[in-house]
Amino acid sequence: MEATGYHESAAPAELIRRDFAMLDQRETLRTTWANEQVLLLQSVLGHAYEGHGLFKGRRYPNTTQDDIVRALRLDPVAVRGARQALIDEIRAYAQAVIAGRTVRALVDDRGTPLLGISTLRFLQLNPEEVLGGLYLGGLRDDPQLRAEVEDETGIRIGGGRSYHVDFHRMHQAGITGEDLARGEWEGRLEELRNEGIIVDATQAARPSVHYQYVRHRKGCGASDDAAIVGAGLRWGLSVAMGVFLADAIDTLEKYVPRYSDQDADIARDIAERHSSLTFTKEDVKLLIRLAAAEDPEVKCLPDSSLRHLLSVDRHTDLCALEAHILAIVGTPAPSIGLGHERFPSHRFYALLRRRLEDLAG
């Protein structure tokens, strides 16, 4: 088999190409094809980790996004740059609003919708509230705020963050990328640093170093769908769309030229520079509670990836993001499946409304 990276435990290149071709043929995302491509690349990585799609139970937990890109004979530098450009468009929108411009549609200076999502052309939003959503969404993964919510509610949400990981040292230690992503490493982070597994960002250019998620604490996790819809039902559509943009940044920033928590950076910039911001960290904590995936009525709330949020259901010509928008504004719409488990959207919205009522009570 053709090698796809520096290590032998990466998924075979031919299998990667076949899985991507299958996804590309099967999926239509509510965005441009160029943007669809960079999102499907990340889905192939997930399939390799989990043994889904054409991997058919064969799991390759040490595969990296570089392996996927190179197997498809694409340029990693160009792909990272394309993803960063999508984040930069959102950042530019936020900076324009902070500077006092009234930008009601989520479009750039040329009228191109952010993230290439054509639906965004037609939304007339309150830009100040969109910034509020970017602030809330950018901080809802903050480890300290999550820990405070856990202490206050007794819900163990869990969480972690991405680090620069030396896969060669990781492999030598008998650890896989899946171990780091699914384990509980909060008390062992210093150990990982001492062993040279977690390295400083200055070493990011080394071929064996990749940006890898490391779970600090296990828990029920959080639902991006619940964050978007919960924010919309609580504060309105404009806030919900800001939360969505922050979630999109969180997805895209996992494979970019310079790694950092860009959604949190934008949130902090809004807090520092936007004097009209009315949201506080208590509101962030409320959103964290709304987004907790644990629910007494179901095993786990759906958590759609960016790909699933934009994937068009051909029976209804709706994607999940559009269904969420319609639910927030109160427009009747057909029920569609959400997330990997295809959770019925009408049931999901009813759960969120009850959750909001319980929190208000």
C-alpha positions in Angstrom: 0.0 0.0 0.0 1.1 3.5 -0.7 2.3 5.4 2.4 0.3 8.5 3.2 2.5 10.0 5.9 5.7 9.5 7.8 4.2 6.7 9.9 3.0 3.2 8.9 -0.1 3.3 11.0 -1.9 5.8 8.8 -4.9 4.7 6.8 -4.0 3.4 3.3 -4.1 6.0 0.6 -6.4 4.1 -1.7 -8.9 3.5 1.0 -8.9 7.3 1.9 -9.5 8.1 -1.8 -12.4 5.7 -2.1 -14.0 7.0 1.1 -13.7 10.6 -0.1 -15.1 9.7 -3.5 -18.1 8.0 -1.8 -18.8 11.1 0.4 -18.4 13.5 -2.5 -20.9 11.5 -4.5 -23.4 11.0 -1.7 -23.3 14.4 0.1 -24.5 17.8 -1.1 -23.6 20.6 1.4 -25.3 24.0 1.4 -22.0 25.8 0.4 -19.7 26.0 -2.6 -18.1 22.9 -3.8 -14.6 24.2 -2.9 -15.8 24.7 0.7 -17.6 21.3 0.6 -14.3 19.7 -0.3 -12.3 21.0 2.7 -15.2 19.9 5.0 -15.4 16.4 3.6 -11.6 16.0 4.1 -12.3 16.3 7.8 -15.1 13.7 7.6 -12.8 11.2 6.0 -10.4 11.6 9.0 -13.4 10.8 11.3 -14.2 7.8 9.3 -10.6 6.6 9.5 -10.6 7.0 13.3 -14.0 5.3 13.8 -13.9 2.7 11.1 -17.0 4.2 9.4 -17.8 4.6 5.7 -15.7 2.5 3.4 -13.3 1.7 6.2 -15.9 -0.8 7.3 -14.7 -1.4 10.9 -11.0 -1.0 10.1 -9.8 1.7 12.4 -6.7 3.9 11.9 -6.5 6.1 15.1 -3.1 7.5 14.2 -4.1 9.0 10.9 -3.7 12.7 10.6 -5.4 15.4 8.4 -2.0 15.7 6.5 -2.3 12.0 5.7 -5.8 12.5 4.2 -4.8 15.6 2.2 -1.7 13.9 0.8 -3.6 10.7 -0.1 -5.9 12.8 -2.2 -2.9 14.4 -3.9 -3.7 17.9 -2.6 -1.3 20.5 -1.2 -1.5 20.7 2.6 -0.4 24.3 2.6 -3.2 25.3 0.2 -5.8 23.4 2.1 -4.8 24.9 5.4 -4.8 28.3 3.8 -8.3 27.8 2.3 -9.7 26.9 5.7 -8.0 29.9 7.4 -9.4 32.2 4.8 -13.0 31.1 5.8 -12.1 32.0 9.4 -10.6 35.3 8.4 -13.9 36.3 6.6 -15.8 35.8 9.9 -13.1 37.8 11.8 -13.4 40.6 9.2 -17.2 40.7 9.7 -16.7 41.0 13.4 -14.1 43.7 13.1 -16.4 45.7 10.7 -19.3 45.6 13.2 -16.9 46.6 16.0 -15.8 49.5 13.9 -19.4 50.7 13.6 -20.5 49.4 10.2 -24.1 48.1 10.0 -23.7 44.7 8.2 -27.2 43.0 8.4 -26.5 40.1 6.1 -23.7 37.7 6.8 -21.7 38.5 3.7 -18.3 40.0 2.9 -17.6 43.2 1.0 -18.3 41.5 -2.4 -21.7 40.1 -1.2 -20.3 36.6 -0.9 -22.0 34.8 2.0 -19.7 33.8 4.9 -18.6 30.2 4.6 -20.2 30.2 1.1 -23.6 29.3 2.6 -26.1 30.8 0.2 -28.9 30.8 2.8 -27.0 33.6 4.7 -27.7 36.1 1.9 -31.3 36.2 2.8 -31.1 36.7 6.6 -31.5 40.2 7.9 -29.8 40.2 11.3 -28.9 42.5 14.1 -25.1 42.7 13.8 -24.6 43.7 17.4 -26.4 40.5 18.5 -24.4 38.4 16.0 -21.3 39.6 17.8 -23.0 38.6 21.1 -23.4 35.1 19.7 -19.8 35.0 18.6 -18.8 35.9 22.1 -21.0 33.3 23.7 -20.1 30.6 21.2 -16.4 31.4 21.3 -16.2 31.0 25.1 -18.6 28.0 25.7 -15.7 25.6 25.5 -13.6 27.5 28.1 -12.4 24.8 30.5 -12.8 27.1 33.6 -16.3 28.1 32.8 -17.3 24.5 32.0 -15.8 23.4 35.3 -17.9 26.1 37.1 -21.0 24.8 35.4 -20.2 21.3 36.4 -19.7 22.3 40.1 -23.0 24.3 40.0 -25.2 21.7 38.3 -23.6 18.3 39.0 -23.6 17.6 35.3 -20.2 16.2 34.2 -19.9 17.8 30.7 -16.2 16.9 30.3 -14.0 18.5 27.7 -10.4 19.2 26.5 -8.5 21.1 23.9 -6.1 20.6 21.1 -2.3 20.5 21.5 0.7 20.1 19.3 1.5 16.4 19.6 4.6 14.6 18.4 3.1 11.4 16.9 6.5 9.7 16.8 6.9 10.1 20.6 3.3 9.2 21.1 3.7 6.0 19.1 6.9 5.1 21.0 4.9 5.5 24.3 2.3 3.0 23.1 -0.4 5.7 22.9 -2.7 6.3 19.9 -4.5 9.5 18.8 -7.7 7.8 19.9 -6.3 7.3 23.4 -5.6 11.0 23.7 -9.0 12.0 22.3 -11.1 9.6 24.4 -9.1 9.2 27.6 -8.9 11.4 30.7 -5.6 13.3 30.7 -6.2 16.3 32.9 -3.8 15.0 35.6 -1.2 13.8 33.2 -0.7 16.8 30.9 2.7 17.6 32.5 3.7 14.0 32.1 2.9 14.1 28.4 5.0 17.3 28.1 7.9 15.8 29.9 7.8 12.8 27.6 7.9 15.0 24.5 4.4 14.0 23.4 2.8 17.4 23.9 5.3 20.0 22.4 5.5 23.7 22.1 4.0 25.5 19.1 7.5 26.4 18.0 7.9 22.8 16.9 4.7 22.7 14.8 6.6 22.6 11.5 8.2 19.2 12.3 6.8 16.4 10.1 5.9 14.3 13.1 4.0 17.0 14.9 0.2 17.4 14.4 -2.6 19.3 16.1 -4.4 16.7 18.2 -7.4 16.9 20.5 -6.6 15.7 24.1 -9.6 15.1 26.4 -9.0 16.5 29.9 -12.2 15.0 31.5 -14.8 12.6 30.4 -18.4 13.6 30.4 -21.6 13.8 28.4 -20.0 16.4 26.1 -21.9 19.3 24.5 -24.2 19.5 21.5 -23.5 22.2 18.8 -27.1 21.8 17.7 -28.4 22.5 21.2 -26.0 25.5 21.5 -27.3 27.1 18.3 -31.0 26.4 18.8 -30.8 27.1 22.6 -29.2 30.5 21.9 -31.8 31.2 19.3 -34.8 30.3 21.5 -33.3 32.3 24.4 -31.8 35.4 22.7 -33.0 35.4 19.1 -31.9 34.4 15.6 -29.0 36.9 15.3 -27.4 35.5 18.5 -27.9 31.9 17.2 -26.1 32.7 14.0 -23.2 34.2 15.9 -23.0 30.9 17.9 -23.1 29.0 14.6 -20.2 31.0 13.2 -18.1 30.4 16.4 -18.8 26.7 16.1 -17.7 26.8 12.4 -14.5 28.4 13.4 -13.9 25.7 16.0 -14.2 23.1 13.3 -12.1 24.9 10.7 -9.2 25.8 13.1 -8.3 22.2 13.5 -6.3 22.3 10.3 -4.9 25.8 9.6 -1.5 27.3 9.1 -1.1 28.6 12.7 -3.0 26.8 15.4 -4.7 28.6 18.3 -8.2 28.9 19.8 -9.4 31.4 17.2 -13.0 31.3 18.2 -12.0 32.2 21.8 -9.6 34.8 20.5 -12.4 36.5 18.5 -14.7 36.3 21.6 -12.1 38.0 23.8 -11.5 40.7 21.2 -15.2 41.4 21.1 -15.3 41.7 24.9 -12.3 44.1 24.9 -13.2 46.3 22.0 -16.9 46.3 21.6 -18.4 48.6 24.2 -22.0 47.7 23.3 -21.6 44.0 24.3 -24.4 43.2 26.7 -23.5 39.5 27.3 -21.5 38.3 30.3 -19.8 35.2 31.4 -23.0 34.2 33.3 -24.7 34.1 29.9 -21.9 31.9 28.6 -22.5 29.5 31.5 -26.2 29.5 30.7 -25.4 28.5 27.1 -23.1 25.8 28.4 -26.0 24.4 30.4 -28.3 24.6 27.4 -25.8 22.8 25.2 -25.0 19.9 27.6 -25.6 16.7 25.7 -26.9 14.9 28.7 -30.7 14.8 28.9 -33.0 12.7 31.1 -35.3 11.9 28.2 -32.7 10.6 25.8 -29.3 8.9 26.0 -27.6 11.9 24.3 -28.6 14.9 22.3 -27.5 15.1 18.7 -24.3 16.9 18.0 -24.0 17.7 14.3 -20.6 18.3 12.8 -20.3 21.3 10.4 -20.7 18.8 7.6 -23.9 17.5 9.1 -25.2 21.0 9.7 -24.8 21.8 6.0 -25.7 18.4 4.5 -28.9 18.8 2.4 -31.7 16.3 3.0 -32.9 15.8 -0.6 -36.3 14.7 0.5 -37.1 18.1 2.1 -34.4 20.3 0.5 -33.4 21.4 4.0 -30.1 21.2 5.8 -30.0 21.1 9.6 -28.8 24.7 9.9 -31.9 25.8 7.9 -34.2 23.6 10.0 -32.7 25.2 13.1 -33.3 28.7 11.7 -36.9 27.9 10.9 -37.5 26.4 14.4 -36.0 29.6 16.0 -38.3 32.0 14.1 -41.3 29.7 14.4 -41.8 28.7 10.8 -43.3 25.2 10.3 -41.0 22.8 8.6 -40.7 19.1 7.9 -38.8 17.0 10.5 -35.4 15.9 9.4 -32.7 13.7 11.0 -30.0 15.4 13.0 -26.4 14.3 13.6 -24.9 11.0 12.9 -27.7 9.2 14.7 -30.4 11.1 12.6 -32.3 12.2 15.7 -35.8 13.6 14.7 -35.6 17.4 14.6 -39.2 18.0 15.8 -38.4 15.9 19.0 -35.1 17.7 19.5 -36.8 21.2 19.4 -39.4 20.1 21.9 -36.6 18.9 24.2 -34.8 22.2 23.9 -38.0 24.2 24.7 -38.6 22.1 27.8 -35.0 22.6 28.8 -35.3 26.4 28.6 -38.6 26.3 30.6 -36.9 24.3 33.3 -33.9 26.7 33.5 -36.2 29.7 33.6 -38.2 28.0 36.4 
